[in-house]
């Protein structure tokens, strides 16, 4: 930091380039020249022209584009693809284009000269539209047309002074030189603000980056920031938001799967949280993600589905087979698919694109399927994902990230690194046993909520994913057929037991009956005996009476004879 | 060679000298050019001197960067000769007159 006393902050002119103004903390220094340098094809001209077009269309500042390379017609044609209507702006008197031809073969030098012609041209163009912004693209071409570099240097120095005196905010572009920011050391003259553009090709993927080398009198973002050039113009991706203080929500959103909501105890996930869904191939990551989206769309929320392995149509068709109709949400404008091959851009490019799309569509739920599609050095992937999570969290978007794990093991490097970024982590696994594969899931963590510790089996049915009541018994937790057979086995045993008891009960009854019958028979026998006894008694009594009667009769007969 | 046989003054050289204000350098360029025209071209030149301070639109029209600049429109190809035209050899060569001093200078 230079030990300069704090002076009044320089006023700034916004470029209108998303992200760039944030890095510059407002814009380029007003009434100062800014050097934008970089190798060929870095986007210098595009930055410059965007600065002018935005100035004219959004900030009410006319501009002059002085091109030392491209002809005005070529320039207009080149930027038409970005939706910039240079001809229209020229007609409206908001832009002046001047192509300065520097052709060594056409120029002869005899004696002394200066670059007053250029000054007059620039001054004339500035006056013709009342310009506040000026671009000189690429002024170093002059060095190829004129041999007297001492004159050129002196004149360039004078030109930049003139620009300041005229109160023009200027962008000077310069081609990167060896060991220098520009071929002819323009940075020596332009010391107010220097921006370096760079494009690097790593693993055949190009990433554009930008760095503010210096900005006199102003703080600025110092990192290298990736930026994106596509049909929507330039987007610069600002830093990872510095803090982790964000508005938090206590609102709970459903995952769309009743069983899973129940596992999360408080009925779902916090709005604005980030969820990692990791699992091996074929465990239904996309399906669960689709459930999540379906649930959000049912609530009338907007969703974005970033897909890197399948096309939108494929996903719609595939999840329809489990009863989730995403197409109707897409048709209703609630759901937007963004499909791209992971290898299409570098990591940062994807991130930049994502950021732009999210800012444009303003979804409340974002699903990224899968993040494991991003390949590259672990540290870089991690940094990108961190920014991705940050990006969503900073605006309160609930993010669901799926991750394909190549092994079924519990611990995996990428997942581990990601875990700290995620509020909830649901792991999907498949268990191979008894000649079949069964899907189970469990919640590894869910910040701010107690959650089930169970490993739950789930099935994909015609109406979506369904969690199955767990079998927990003396045999442990069983899944799939094992669970079913175990249940059947237990039922059979119970039935058997039941039958057994029944049988024994019946046998006992039979025995009771038998005994009772025996008792009845014995009673009958007893009764018979009683009868017999009584009959005998009577017979005996009758016999006795007969005897006495006989005896009396005999006595009577004897007495009579006497 | 051909010019010498033509009786009406045919224009062989169409020249525009662009200067920025009446500086010493401008005046020197004008003097140098006038002298060369008189000595080597006679009446065959169409010379116009433009001060871009007065008429700035011509700076763009004639693709002027440096000042002074002598734009040779004819004979083709178009050339821009920058500087105060003090180096006569180079000026003559640039105006395709380099062979003439050898032939007519005797």
Interface residues (C-beta under 8 A of the other chain):
Chain A: X98 X100 X101 X102 X106 X107 X108 X109 X110 X111 X112 X113 X114 X115 X116 X117 X118 X119 X120 X121 X123 X124 X125 X142 X145 X146
Chain B: X18 X20 X21 X25 X28 X29 X32 X52 X53 X56 X57 X59 X60 X63 X64 X65 X66 X67 X68 X69 X77 X78 X79 X80 X81 X82 X83 X84 X85 X86 X87 X88 X90 X91 X93 X94
